[in-house]
Amino acid sequence: MSAKKVNKIGVLTSGGDAPGMNAAIRAVVRTSIHHGLEVFGIMRGYNGMVDDDIFQMDSRSVANIIQRGGTILKTARSKEFFEPEGRKKAYENLKKRGIDGLVIIGGDGSFRGAQKFSNEFDIPCIGLPGTIDKDIAGSDFTIGFDTAVNTAIDAIDKIRDTMDAHDRLFLVEVMGRDAGYIALHSGIATGAENILIPESRTDIEALIYNLTEKEKRKKLVNLVVVAEGDEFGGANELGKVLKERLPQADIRVCILGHIQRGGSPSGLDRLIASHMGYHAVEALVAGRRNEMIGIVNNAVHYTPLDKAIKEKQNIGEEWMKIVKILAS
Ligand code: F6P
C-alpha cells in the first residue's frame, strides 16, 4: 500500500448501468469536496479518459440525482482502453489535469481495466461494485441489485395474475449473464415453482417430471424463473423444449430484459451506494489503492481488485433446497 497523497480524483461509471450509480457519484463528489480535493467527472466510462471528455464537478453538479436511475456520467464498454495506446492516451489526459486517483463504478470488466491501468501508470484506483447481477465477490450487495430484484418481483407479480387466470405455465427470464442471483431472489420472493440458474446444472428431465407431477395433482399454474445465463439457453430455448414435451400445457414465455436495469433506485441501493462512495474517497485519502469497496455484514470491506475480478459469489445448495420445499 502506498501513502502517495491524492489531490484530484476522477470518477467514472463503466459497463452496464445500474440503479444507484448516481447516488455513488454524488457521494464520491461530496466526500472529495469535504476533504478539499478537486473532483472530475469522466464521461462514458473509460472512453471519456481516452477522448478527454472530462469536466470538473462541484456539489451542485450532483444535486437532485440520488433518486435517478441510469448514470449522469453515462457509461460504455470501451474497446480502445483495452489497447495499450488507448490507455496511454487516457493517462496523458489525466496527467494534464493532475488527476491522481480514480473511482471506478462498474463490474468485473471495469475492474480489469482499472487494475491494468493502475499497474502501468501508478494511478491508485478504487472500485465500487455497480452491477445489477451481483456477480462479484467481496460484497453482500452490489449497487443496483436490490432495485433490479424489486423490478423483477413487481413484473412477476403482475404476470402471476394473468397466469393464474388462465391456468398457465409461465417461463420468465430475468437478467444475469453469469450469475443467478436476480433469478434466485426474485423467484423466491414470487413463489416460483422452479428457478434455473447458471450456478446449478439444469436437469431438464427432472423439470419435466416435476411439472408433470404437478399437473397430475391439478396444479396447473406454474412459474419457472430462468436466469438468462442458464446453461440450457434461456427461457425461449426452454419454452421450445417444454412445448414439445408437454403439449397439453398452456405455456407462455416472458423476457423481462432491460427494464431491470432502469428505474429509481431502492432505498437499500441509495444507502449502500452512498456508503461505498464515501468510503471510496476515504480509501484514496488513506493511501489505499487497487481495492474494491464492498459491504459485508453491514461493515465496509476491502477486496483487492484482482481478487474481485476472479471470484464470484457462491449460491449455497441450501437455497435450491428451500426453493423445492416452498414450491411443493
Ligand atoms: O449489467 C449486466 C447485464 O445486465 C447482464 O445481465 C446482461 O447480460 C447484460 O448486462 C446486457 O447488457 P447490454 O445489453 O448493455 O449489453
Boltz pocket constraint, residues with backbone or C-beta under 6 A from the ligand:
constraints:
  - pocket:
      binder: B
      contacts: [[A, 16], [A, 17], [A, 131], [A, 132], [A, 133], [A, 175], [A, 176], [A, 177], [A, 178], [A, 228], [A, 261]]
      max_distance: 6.0
